[in-house]
């Protein structure tokens, strides 16, 4: 298990087929405009800004996705209002 991943989880896929690291980044981007701009510009490198380790396949997916596709994914992503604060939190030092 990779303890740098959110929730201490290792490389895994969410039940809807989205890799967990990408899911975290997209959800954060959907509620945090500054992080969305960073994700669009830096792609997989944005993960380190929030202390999230991506595996090689997650990084490749993010780095190779068309900008319009990533924008559409972020725009269609919904975050439970009760969990929104967690995605707005800044990285812990």
PyMOL CGO cylinders between C-alpha atoms (Angstrom):
from pymol import cmd
from pymol.cgo import CYLINDER

trace = [
    CYLINDER, 0.00, 0.00, 0.00, 1.20, 3.51, -0.82, 0.3, 1, 1, 1, 1, 1, 1,
    CYLINDER, 1.20, 3.51, -0.82, 0.62, 5.66, 2.26, 0.3, 1, 1, 1, 1, 1, 1,
    CYLINDER, 0.62, 5.66, 2.26, 1.00, 8.87, 0.23, 0.3, 1, 1, 1, 1, 1, 1,
    CYLINDER, 1.00, 8.87, 0.23, -2.30, 8.28, -1.49, 0.3, 1, 1, 1, 1, 1, 1,
    CYLINDER, -2.30, 8.28, -1.49, -5.53, 9.74, -0.19, 0.3, 1, 1, 1, 1, 1, 1,
    CYLINDER, -5.53, 9.74, -0.19, -6.89, 7.55, 2.56, 0.3, 1, 1, 1, 1, 1, 1,
    CYLINDER, -6.89, 7.55, 2.56, -3.68, 5.52, 2.56, 0.3, 1, 1, 1, 1, 1, 1,
    CYLINDER, -3.68, 5.52, 2.56, -4.98, 3.49, -0.37, 0.3, 1, 1, 1, 1, 1, 1,
    CYLINDER, -4.98, 3.49, -0.37, -2.73, 1.79, -2.89, 0.3, 1, 1, 1, 1, 1, 1,
    CYLINDER, -2.73, 1.79, -2.89, -3.28, 1.95, -6.61, 0.3, 1, 1, 1, 1, 1, 1,
    CYLINDER, -3.28, 1.95, -6.61, -6.91, 1.10, -7.15, 0.3, 1, 1, 1, 1, 1, 1,
    CYLINDER, -6.91, 1.10, -7.15, -9.91, 1.90, -9.23, 0.3, 1, 1, 1, 1, 1, 1,
    CYLINDER, -9.91, 1.90, -9.23, -13.17, 3.34, -7.96, 0.3, 1, 1, 1, 1, 1, 1,
    CYLINDER, -13.17, 3.34, -7.96, -16.32, 1.31, -8.60, 0.3, 1, 1, 1, 1, 1, 1,
    CYLINDER, -16.32, 1.31, -8.60, -17.15, 3.37, -11.71, 0.3, 1, 1, 1, 1, 1, 1,
    CYLINDER, -17.15, 3.37, -11.71, -13.79, 2.55, -13.32, 0.3, 1, 1, 1, 1, 1, 1,
    CYLINDER, -13.79, 2.55, -13.32, -12.02, 5.84, -12.64, 0.3, 1, 1, 1, 1, 1, 1,
    CYLINDER, -12.02, 5.84, -12.64, -8.53, 5.46, -11.14, 0.3, 1, 1, 1, 1, 1, 1,
    CYLINDER, -8.53, 5.46, -11.14, -8.64, 6.75, -7.55, 0.3, 1, 1, 1, 1, 1, 1,
    CYLINDER, -8.64, 6.75, -7.55, -5.90, 9.37, -7.97, 0.3, 1, 1, 1, 1, 1, 1,
    CYLINDER, -5.90, 9.37, -7.97, -7.58, 10.89, -11.01, 0.3, 1, 1, 1, 1, 1, 1,
    CYLINDER, -7.58, 10.89, -11.01, -10.93, 10.89, -9.21, 0.3, 1, 1, 1, 1, 1, 1,
    CYLINDER, -10.93, 10.89, -9.21, -9.45, 12.92, -6.34, 0.3, 1, 1, 1, 1, 1, 1,
    CYLINDER, -9.45, 12.92, -6.34, -7.83, 15.44, -8.67, 0.3, 1, 1, 1, 1, 1, 1,
    CYLINDER, -7.83, 15.44, -8.67, -10.94, 15.88, -10.81, 0.3, 1, 1, 1, 1, 1, 1,
    CYLINDER, -10.94, 15.88, -10.81, -13.20, 16.30, -7.78, 0.3, 1, 1, 1, 1, 1, 1,
    CYLINDER, -13.20, 16.30, -7.78, -10.87, 18.91, -6.29, 0.3, 1, 1, 1, 1, 1, 1,
    CYLINDER, -10.87, 18.91, -6.29, -10.71, 20.73, -9.64, 0.3, 1, 1, 1, 1, 1, 1,
    CYLINDER, -10.71, 20.73, -9.64, -14.50, 20.76, -9.84, 0.3, 1, 1, 1, 1, 1, 1,
    CYLINDER, -14.50, 20.76, -9.84, -14.82, 22.74, -6.59, 0.3, 1, 1, 1, 1, 1, 1,
    CYLINDER, -14.82, 22.74, -6.59, -11.55, 24.73, -6.54, 0.3, 1, 1, 1, 1, 1, 1,
    CYLINDER, -11.55, 24.73, -6.54, -11.03, 27.07, -9.54, 0.3, 1, 1, 1, 1, 1, 1,
    CYLINDER, -11.03, 27.07, -9.54, -7.38, 27.75, -8.66, 0.3, 1, 1, 1, 1, 1, 1,
    CYLINDER, -7.38, 27.75, -8.66, -6.62, 24.03, -8.52, 0.3, 1, 1, 1, 1, 1, 1,
    CYLINDER, -6.62, 24.03, -8.52, -8.51, 23.49, -11.78, 0.3, 1, 1, 1, 1, 1, 1,
    CYLINDER, -8.51, 23.49, -11.78, -6.22, 26.01, -13.48, 0.3, 1, 1, 1, 1, 1, 1,
    CYLINDER, -6.22, 26.01, -13.48, -3.18, 24.23, -12.01, 0.3, 1, 1, 1, 1, 1, 1,
    CYLINDER, -3.18, 24.23, -12.01, -4.45, 20.80, -13.10, 0.3, 1, 1, 1, 1, 1, 1,
    CYLINDER, -4.45, 20.80, -13.10, -5.11, 22.01, -16.63, 0.3, 1, 1, 1, 1, 1, 1,
    CYLINDER, -5.11, 22.01, -16.63, -1.63, 23.55, -16.85, 0.3, 1, 1, 1, 1, 1, 1,
    CYLINDER, -1.63, 23.55, -16.85, 0.49, 21.01, -14.97, 0.3, 1, 1, 1, 1, 1, 1,
    CYLINDER, 0.49, 21.01, -14.97, -1.60, 17.84, -15.33, 0.3, 1, 1, 1, 1, 1, 1,
    CYLINDER, -1.60, 17.84, -15.33, -0.06, 14.99, -13.33, 0.3, 1, 1, 1, 1, 1, 1,
    CYLINDER, -0.06, 14.99, -13.33, 2.41, 17.33, -11.63, 0.3, 1, 1, 1, 1, 1, 1,
    CYLINDER, 2.41, 17.33, -11.63, -0.55, 19.03, -9.91, 0.3, 1, 1, 1, 1, 1, 1,
    CYLINDER, -0.55, 19.03, -9.91, -0.97, 15.93, -7.73, 0.3, 1, 1, 1, 1, 1, 1,
    CYLINDER, -0.97, 15.93, -7.73, 2.18, 16.73, -5.76, 0.3, 1, 1, 1, 1, 1, 1,
    CYLINDER, 2.18, 16.73, -5.76, 0.69, 20.13, -4.84, 0.3, 1, 1, 1, 1, 1, 1,
    CYLINDER, 0.69, 20.13, -4.84, -1.86, 18.32, -2.69, 0.3, 1, 1, 1, 1, 1, 1,
    CYLINDER, -1.86, 18.32, -2.69, 0.43, 15.53, -1.53, 0.3, 1, 1, 1, 1, 1, 1,
    CYLINDER, 0.43, 15.53, -1.53, -1.12, 12.89, -3.78, 0.3, 1, 1, 1, 1, 1, 1,
    CYLINDER, -1.12, 12.89, -3.78, 1.05, 10.20, -5.36, 0.3, 1, 1, 1, 1, 1, 1,
    CYLINDER, 1.05, 10.20, -5.36, -0.11, 8.98, -8.75, 0.3, 1, 1, 1, 1, 1, 1,
    CYLINDER, -0.11, 8.98, -8.75, 1.00, 5.72, -10.27, 0.3, 1, 1, 1, 1, 1, 1,
    CYLINDER, 1.00, 5.72, -10.27, 2.52, 5.76, -13.75, 0.3, 1, 1, 1, 1, 1, 1,
    CYLINDER, 2.52, 5.76, -13.75, -0.72, 4.85, -15.52, 0.3, 1, 1, 1, 1, 1, 1,
    CYLINDER, -0.72, 4.85, -15.52, -2.69, 7.60, -13.76, 0.3, 1, 1, 1, 1, 1, 1,
    CYLINDER, -2.69, 7.60, -13.76, -0.01, 10.16, -14.65, 0.3, 1, 1, 1, 1, 1, 1,
    CYLINDER, -0.01, 10.16, -14.65, -0.03, 9.05, -18.28, 0.3, 1, 1, 1, 1, 1, 1,
    CYLINDER, -0.03, 9.05, -18.28, -3.81, 9.30, -18.52, 0.3, 1, 1, 1, 1, 1, 1,
    CYLINDER, -3.81, 9.30, -18.52, -3.76, 12.86, -17.19, 0.3, 1, 1, 1, 1, 1, 1,
    CYLINDER, -3.76, 12.86, -17.19, -0.78, 13.95, -19.25, 0.3, 1, 1, 1, 1, 1, 1,
    CYLINDER, -0.78, 13.95, -19.25, -2.20, 12.57, -22.52, 0.3, 1, 1, 1, 1, 1, 1,
    CYLINDER, -2.20, 12.57, -22.52, -5.87, 13.55, -22.17, 0.3, 1, 1, 1, 1, 1, 1,
    CYLINDER, -5.87, 13.55, -22.17, -7.06, 16.23, -24.55, 0.3, 1, 1, 1, 1, 1, 1,
    CYLINDER, -7.06, 16.23, -24.55, -7.66, 19.54, -22.77, 0.3, 1, 1, 1, 1, 1, 1,
    CYLINDER, -7.66, 19.54, -22.77, -11.28, 19.66, -23.95, 0.3, 1, 1, 1, 1, 1, 1,
    CYLINDER, -11.28, 19.66, -23.95, -11.88, 16.15, -22.63, 0.3, 1, 1, 1, 1, 1, 1,
    CYLINDER, -11.88, 16.15, -22.63, -10.40, 16.94, -19.23, 0.3, 1, 1, 1, 1, 1, 1,
    CYLINDER, -10.40, 16.94, -19.23, -12.42, 20.18, -19.05, 0.3, 1, 1, 1, 1, 1, 1,
    CYLINDER, -12.42, 20.18, -19.05, -15.60, 18.23, -19.83, 0.3, 1, 1, 1, 1, 1, 1,
    CYLINDER, -15.60, 18.23, -19.83, -14.84, 15.61, -17.18, 0.3, 1, 1, 1, 1, 1, 1,
    CYLINDER, -14.84, 15.61, -17.18, -14.24, 18.31, -14.56, 0.3, 1, 1, 1, 1, 1, 1,
    CYLINDER, -14.24, 18.31, -14.56, -17.40, 20.20, -15.59, 0.3, 1, 1, 1, 1, 1, 1,
    CYLINDER, -17.40, 20.20, -15.59, -19.55, 17.08, -15.26, 0.3, 1, 1, 1, 1, 1, 1,
    CYLINDER, -19.55, 17.08, -15.26, -18.08, 16.00, -11.91, 0.3, 1, 1, 1, 1, 1, 1,
    CYLINDER, -18.08, 16.00, -11.91, -20.25, 16.46, -8.86, 0.3, 1, 1, 1, 1, 1, 1,
    CYLINDER, -20.25, 16.46, -8.86, -19.04, 16.43, -5.28, 0.3, 1, 1, 1, 1, 1, 1,
    CYLINDER, -19.04, 16.43, -5.28, -21.31, 15.61, -2.37, 0.3, 1, 1, 1, 1, 1, 1,
    CYLINDER, -21.31, 15.61, -2.37, -21.90, 18.92, -0.54, 0.3, 1, 1, 1, 1, 1, 1,
    CYLINDER, -21.90, 18.92, -0.54, -20.96, 17.22, 2.74, 0.3, 1, 1, 1, 1, 1, 1,
    CYLINDER, -20.96, 17.22, 2.74, -17.54, 16.31, 1.28, 0.3, 1, 1, 1, 1, 1, 1,
    CYLINDER, -17.54, 16.31, 1.28, -16.85, 19.59, -0.53, 0.3, 1, 1, 1, 1, 1, 1,
    CYLINDER, -16.85, 19.59, -0.53, -14.85, 21.08, 2.36, 0.3, 1, 1, 1, 1, 1, 1,
    CYLINDER, -14.85, 21.08, 2.36, -12.40, 18.16, 2.21, 0.3, 1, 1, 1, 1, 1, 1,
    CYLINDER, -12.40, 18.16, 2.21, -11.66, 18.92, -1.45, 0.3, 1, 1, 1, 1, 1, 1,
    CYLINDER, -11.66, 18.92, -1.45, -11.24, 22.63, -0.72, 0.3, 1, 1, 1, 1, 1, 1,
    CYLINDER, -11.24, 22.63, -0.72, -8.70, 22.00, 2.04, 0.3, 1, 1, 1, 1, 1, 1,
    CYLINDER, -8.70, 22.00, 2.04, -5.15, 23.04, 1.30, 0.3, 1, 1, 1, 1, 1, 1,
    CYLINDER, -5.15, 23.04, 1.30, -2.24, 20.63, 1.45, 0.3, 1, 1, 1, 1, 1, 1,
    CYLINDER, -2.24, 20.63, 1.45, -0.96, 19.94, 4.92, 0.3, 1, 1, 1, 1, 1, 1,
    CYLINDER, -0.96, 19.94, 4.92, 2.69, 20.93, 5.47, 0.3, 1, 1, 1, 1, 1, 1,
]
cmd.load_cgo(trace, "trace")
